[in-house]
């Protein structure tokens, strides 16, 4: 695996004059946020967070309001200074950067998209997109050219001369994304960018961003409080509670093996049909035959691959009475019968 683009190691953020005492007590005694506030007058924003994001990956941080996800993402471009720990961007420790180098990093390597786009109302869409480029000293011709290319990328060709007030909420959100893309950053930080939108517009923008991400290969840290959105958007998901990352994994990992009751409650209502693969529920052939009944491989069993989802297995099982044979490279690696499939859909402990 190549070196991560974004890497956080043991990052803490505790607000208050007695932050160090509070961190020492948390480490030594395992006290929670409420006791930290009562004893030290300090607020735990982030607790010992570590994760790495690879090139082109979409990493979702999710949790309820107050879980620390927005505080954590603002450490990545050092808008917030950590109380402890290190953050490396493209291999460089940003905690050691001089102010001029940090400004250059923010201006050229990292783009940020917020829920509130904060578009300048008196400037055209094109000028809003090119504003950061203007601050860099880029001439008007090249600013406009890059802005129009960014508008094309987000499907807003022809809207460059409009004012933000003339656009819908979803279109303004696209302008915010275009503004971040115009600088061609390697990293995108997206803090609940679609959460204020209507469900249909939100889903359309999610689809558009996933398409852009696949084409542009931007490394993205995506903040959301919505598990459905995290599952749709994220290659991996980190779930936060009280400033701590309690689990990191793929959507399938988290749904099939929640780390604790908190995560289990989060995923309890999530459909497993498109998330869980045959590999997660299949029974090894030897075990299946030993515990259940012999397989008659001369019959026409339906077949699937280990990576096929439960939805595919349900479709196969509804058209056949025989168990589904799971094969990889032509070799039988597992068996899924109707009973196994039902347990898989329920998320039973048999997994």
VOGU-3710 file (C-alpha; in Angstrom, 3 decimals, decimal comma):
1> xxxxxxxxxx> 0,000/0,000/0,000  1,253/3,487/-0,857  1,800/6,081/1,847  -1,438/7,673/3,116  -2,384/11,137/1,910  -3,876/12,059/5,304  -2,700/10,456/8,543  -3,713/11,327/12,100  -1,910/9,741/15,032  -3,160/10,069/18,606
11> xxxxxxxxxx> -4,871/13,426/18,068  -6,507/15,052/21,089  -8,376/18,313/21,446  -9,444/19,382/24,904  -10,780/22,907/25,341  -10,005/24,694/28,586  -7,155/26,029/30,730  -6,604/22,634/32,381  -6,524/20,606/29,182  -3,343/18,700/30,047
21> xxxxxxxxxx> -4,640/17,706/33,475  -7,873/16,541/31,882  -6,039/14,414/29,298  -3,866/12,867/31,998  -6,954/11,966/34,019  -8,721/10,466/31,001  -5,696/8,298/30,237  -5,163/7,232/33,836  -8,738/6,865/35,062  -10,854/6,506/31,903
31> xxxxxxxxxx> -13,250/9,263/32,985  -15,913/10,525/30,581  -16,813/13,932/29,165  -19,210/14,834/31,971  -16,657/14,167/34,729  -13,926/15,999/32,777  -16,177/19,057/32,632  -17,095/18,808/36,319  -13,534/18,299/37,593  -11,465/20,402/35,227
41> xxxxxxxxxx> -13,892/22,757/33,525  -12,646/21,308/30,236  -14,501/20,054/27,175  -13,309/16,996/25,262  -13,557/17,708/21,538  -11,428/14,856/20,192  -10,054/11,897/22,118  -6,985/10,027/20,870  -8,062/9,857/17,214  -5,974/7,928/14,708
51> xxxxxxxxxx> -6,739/7,051/11,102  -5,183/7,203/7,644  -6,776/7,960/4,281  -5,319/6,597/1,070  -5,072/8,277/-2,304  -8,472/8,624/-3,979  -10,332/7,204/-0,962  -13,543/8,667/0,441  -13,338/8,333/4,228  -16,565/9,195/6,064
61> xxxxxxxxxx> -16,585/10,423/9,642  -20,026/10,146/11,146  -21,698/10,592/14,480  -24,422/12,523/16,245  -24,209/16,258/16,864  -21,476/16,937/19,411  -19,581/13,734/18,639  -16,491/15,685/17,538  -16,476/14,978/13,802  -16,406/18,617/12,637
71> xxxxxxxxxx> -13,807/19,488/15,253  -11,658/16,608/14,069  -11,831/17,478/10,371  -10,704/21,041/11,100  -7,461/19,647/12,458  -6,591/18,306/9,013  -5,942/21,796/7,647  -4,924/23,113/11,068  -7,828/25,476/11,482  -7,775/24,009/14,997
81> xxxxxxxxxx> -4,535/23,232/16,811  -4,464/19,814/18,514  -3,824/19,482/22,228  -1,683/16,418/21,456  -0,846/14,116/18,571  0,298/14,614/15,005  -1,299/15,197/11,605  0,595/14,391/8,430  -0,550/15,611/5,030  1,213/14,127/2,002
91> xxxxxxxxxx> 3,901/12,887/4,370  4,556/16,242/6,053  3,823/17,041/9,702  1,640/20,147/9,466  2,163/20,914/13,141  5,728/21,920/12,251  4,799/24,078/9,260  5,580/27,772/9,215  2,610/30,100/8,607  3,513/30,755/4,967
101> xxxxxxxxxx> 3,856/27,035/4,210  0,568/26,327/5,990  -1,208/28,987/3,915  0,216/27,463/0,750  -1,002/24,010/1,826  -4,518/25,298/2,448  -4,550/27,241/-0,801  -3,199/24,585/-3,140  -3,472/21,101/-1,598  -6,688/21,185/0,449
111> xxxxxxxxxx> -10,183/22,260/-0,573  -12,998/22,575/1,946  -16,749/22,398/1,309  -19,141/23,402/4,090  -22,863/22,951/4,631  -23,189/26,741/4,402  -21,445/27,748/1,188  -20,940/31,389/2,293  -21,037/32,604/-1,308  -20,396/36,323/-1,754
121> xxxxxxxxxx> -23,822/37,702/-2,749  -22,521/40,664/-4,775  -20,160/38,535/-6,896  -21,128/36,409/-9,862  -20,946/32,641/-9,685  -17,767/32,732/-11,778  -16,155/35,309/-9,494  -17,136/33,341/-6,403  -15,435/30,270/-7,804  -12,325/32,235/-8,752
131> xxxxxxxxxx> -12,077/34,189/-5,499  -9,392/31,980/-3,938  -7,454/32,073/-7,206  -7,699/35,868/-7,150  -6,195/35,916/-3,669  -3,320/33,861/-5,057  -2,652/36,598/-7,594  -3,877/34,756/-10,684  -4,875/36,993/-13,586  -8,531/37,444/-14,551
141> xxxxxxxxxx> -8,343/35,484/-17,804  -6,988/32,315/-16,227  -9,320/32,651/-13,211  -12,332/32,771/-15,483  -11,044/29,846/-17,540  -10,571/27,627/-14,493  -13,898/28,733/-13,026  -15,737/27,815/-16,221  -14,004/24,430/-16,301  -15,104/23,826/-12,703
151> xxxxxxxxxx> -18,677/24,838/-13,592  -18,613/22,344/-16,440  -17,414/19,668/-14,023  -20,365/20,225/-11,663  -22,934/20,497/-14,487  -23,478/24,267/-14,210  -22,218/25,324/-17,620  -23,673/28,702/-18,593  -24,371/29,909/-15,053  -21,129/31,803/-14,537
161> xxxxxxxxxx> -22,675/35,269/-14,902  -25,535/34,621/-12,482  -25,610/35,854/-8,899  -25,889/33,266/-6,087  -29,396/34,524/-5,255  -30,547/33,398/-8,699  -29,631/29,767/-8,005  -31,428/27,040/-6,076  -29,943/25,550/-2,916  -28,655/22,519/-4,783
171> xxxxxxxxxx> -27,062/24,710/-7,446  -25,377/26,850/-4,795  -24,009/23,666/-3,267  -22,529/22,806/-6,665  -20,929/26,257/-6,809  -19,285/25,589/-3,456  -17,919/22,319/-4,750  -16,747/24,018/-7,962  -14,954/26,636/-5,862  -13,059/23,894/-4,069
181> xxxxxxxxxx> -12,287/22,026/-7,312  -11,084/25,106/-9,214  -7,878/25,161/-7,190  -7,329/21,483/-8,114  -6,548/20,340/-4,546  -5,393/16,825/-3,821  -7,578/16,640/-0,709  -11,226/17,587/-0,176  -12,678/18,152/3,285  -16,470/18,083/3,135
191> xxxxxxxxxx> -18,410/19,001/6,274  -22,045/17,878/5,868  -22,206/19,522/2,426  -25,600/18,066/1,460  -27,405/17,845/4,801  -29,577/20,956/4,337  -30,949/19,857/0,966  -34,173/18,077/0,059  -33,808/14,270/-0,143  -34,038/14,015/-3,945
201> xxxxxxxxxx> -31,585/16,865/-4,583  -29,323/15,442/-1,916  -29,256/12,029/-3,546  -28,590/13,543/-6,972  -25,639/15,518/-5,603  -24,311/12,432/-3,849  -24,412/10,591/-7,171  -22,700/13,475/-8,946  -19,965/13,670/-6,349  -19,341/9,925/-6,476
211> xxxxxxxxxx> -18,948/10,222/-10,241  -16,575/13,167/-9,865  -14,581/11,350/-7,227  -14,160/8,311/-9,454  -12,928/10,503/-12,317  -10,787/13,018/-10,423  -9,363/10,646/-7,772  -9,609/13,235/-5,004  -8,782/12,033/-1,503  -11,833/13,012/0,555
221> xxxxxxxxxx> -12,749/13,217/4,220  -16,536/13,466/4,287  -18,426/14,452/7,449  -22,033/13,378/7,973  -24,474/12,549/10,759  -26,460/10,280/8,436  -25,455/6,607/8,338  -27,270/6,024/5,043  -25,193/8,801/3,483  -21,988/7,443/5,004
231> xxxxxxxxxx> -22,746/3,988/3,587  -23,446/5,403/0,120  -20,447/7,717/0,026  -17,662/6,104/2,018  -15,084/3,539/1,020  -14,596/3,314/4,785  -16,472/4,810/7,718  -15,280/6,042/11,103  -18,016/6,288/13,748  -17,495/8,850/16,514
241> xxxxxxxxxx> -18,993/9,214/19,970  -18,001/11,781/22,620  -14,903/12,780/20,650  -13,663/9,213/20,201  -13,586/7,082/17,070  -15,238/3,872/18,266  -14,997/1,900/15,010  -13,450/2,173/11,558  -14,301/-0,174/8,723  -16,205/-0,709/5,515
251> xxxxxxxxxx> -19,983/-0,471/5,618  -20,104/-4,265/5,542  -17,657/-4,537/8,465  -19,666/-2,139/10,582  -23,074/-3,641/9,791  -21,996/-7,254/10,306  -19,623/-6,752/13,248  -20,449/-3,598/15,237  -17,762/-2,807/17,796  -20,170/-2,082/20,660
261> xxxxxxxxxx> -23,820/-1,485/21,544  -23,609/2,146/20,408  -22,612/1,123/16,884  -25,099/-1,755/16,917  -27,916/0,709/17,671  -26,729/2,894/14,813  -26,884/0,102/12,254  -29,948/-1,719/13,593  -32,302/-0,318/10,953  -29,963/-0,552/7,965
271> xxxxxxxxxx> -30,900/-2,943/5,160  -28,237/-5,582/4,695  -29,317/-6,592/1,169  -26,793/-4,462/-0,730  -24,119/-4,350/1,986  -23,410/-7,905/3,099  -21,577/-10,266/0,776  -21,892/-14,011/0,330  -18,417/-14,366/1,837  -19,747/-13,079/5,174
281> xxxxxxxxxx> -22,499/-15,683/5,568  -21,460/-18,731/3,529  -20,721/-22,033/5,253  -17,528/-23,898/4,224  -18,462/-26,962/2,136  -16,974/-29,503/4,562  -18,763/-27,942/7,529  -22,046/-27,738/5,610  -21,972/-31,405/4,686  -20,873/-32,508/8,163
291> xxxxxxxxxx> -23,558/-30,578/10,046  -26,466/-30,508/7,650  -26,718/-32,866/4,701  -24,566/-34,056/1,841  -24,393/-31,963/-1,305  -25,361/-33,632/-4,551  -23,101/-31,762/-6,948  -24,602/-33,567/-9,943  -27,696/-31,384/-9,626  -28,004/-27,903/-11,114
301> xxxxxxxxxx> -27,311/-25,716/-8,098  -27,465/-21,939/-8,539  -24,007/-20,390/-8,277  -22,647/-17,072/-7,004  -19,328/-15,417/-6,195  -18,042/-14,544/-2,698  -18,420/-10,824/-3,454  -22,073/-11,083/-4,547  -24,476/-9,372/-2,147  -27,454/-10,792/-0,268
311> xxxxxxxxxx> -29,841/-9,233/-2,747  -28,302/-11,386/-5,485  -28,541/-14,494/-3,304  -32,208/-13,816/-2,534  -32,919/-13,584/-6,264  -31,159/-16,905/-6,885  -32,855/-18,620/-3,950  -36,356/-17,612/-5,003  -35,922/-19,495/-8,272  -34,358/-22,677/-6,881
321> xxxxxxxxxx> -34,897/-25,106/-4,031  -31,247/-26,152/-3,930  -28,562/-24,343/-1,916  -26,468/-21,704/-3,672  -22,875/-22,763/-4,329  -20,326/-20,021/-3,805  -17,373/-20,376/-6,159  -14,124/-18,486/-6,604  -11,982/-19,187/-9,688  -14,113/-22,246/-10,372
331> xxxxxxxxxx> -13,508/-23,722/-6,916  -16,300/-24,380/-4,408  -15,585/-22,239/-1,341  -18,955/-22,046/0,412  -22,621/-22,901/0,542  -25,640/-20,714/1,273  -29,019/-22,333/1,823  -32,286/-20,581/2,636  -31,768/-20,914/6,392  -28,279/-19,416/6,198
341> xxxxxxxxxx> -29,621/-16,625/4,011  -32,392/-15,775/6,488  -29,874/-15,607/9,332  -27,710/-13,342/7,183  -30,620/-11,010/6,475  -31,508/-10,867/10,169  -27,922/-10,329/11,269  -28,003/-13,201/13,700  -25,161/-14,207/15,968  -24,547/-17,229/13,714
351> x> -22,316/-14,981/11,607
//
